[in-house]
Amino acid sequence: IKRAFLIHLYDFCLIILISVVVFILHVKKGYEERLLSVQKQMAKNEIAYELMENGDMDDLTTVVLDHYFSNEMKRISPETSCACKHLLVYEQMIKRNIQQALIFEDDILLKQNFKQVFTGTLKEVETKKPAHGRYMISYENSGLKFVSKKELQPGGYLYRQTSGRCAGAYVLSLDAAKYLIEKAVTEKVNLPIDWWHNRFFENNEINIYWCEPAIAEQGSHNGMFSSSIGR
């Protein structure tokens, strides 16, 4: 009976993962070590994924910069390239009607319990979706930000917050992707992508949930990889 239950749980986890399109943001040249790392992790967790390699600094034409960016972000830089890759994923979500996407930066490191907890968060968010349909789930501890003990609830994973925890590992809803692209085109991105996200969390335009326990962290934050954007 126990073995049958575990097989059923394993199959259920795979169904959940298959229902979410996974994107990994990657620079085409110079970050081969990161690519090898995520490839091994995705294989270990049996996660199919797509690489988002467009949006490298060589791709930041005047047309692209005028379309999405303003102020200090309207320039050819690693931070602008990183933000562009996130935006291009959102564009893919809209084009392909992807209801939820799991987005990783290529320095991400997954915890051993990633699949189990991740599956639980997708079930839980169904009961917490805002009326406007715009939400993000943050899975990482890269900023060393955690849900306080007094907030923790037995059996729960998701906790509503007012700011994000970097942008290395998160689920985004299609409605949120549409909203962010609309704002990027009409009002422009004027901050690094994770700081720009915070503007919409603080104003309750997009609901942000932290996953507790955190099940990922960025290798550029814990010293495994050097930072690609210098901050």
Buried (B, 14 or more C-beta within 10 A) or exposed (E): EEEEEEEEEEEEBBEBBEEBBBBBBBBBEEBEEBBEBBBEBBEEBEBEBEBBBBBBBEBBEEEBBEEBBBEEBBEBBBBBBBBBBBBBBBBBBBEEEBBBBBBBBBBBBBBEEBBEBBBBBBEBBEEBEBEBBBBBBBBBBBBEBBBEEEEEEEEBBBBBBEBBBBBBBBBBBBBBBBBBBEBBEEEBBBBBBBBBBBBBBEEEBBBBBBBBEBBBBBBBBEEBBEEBBEE
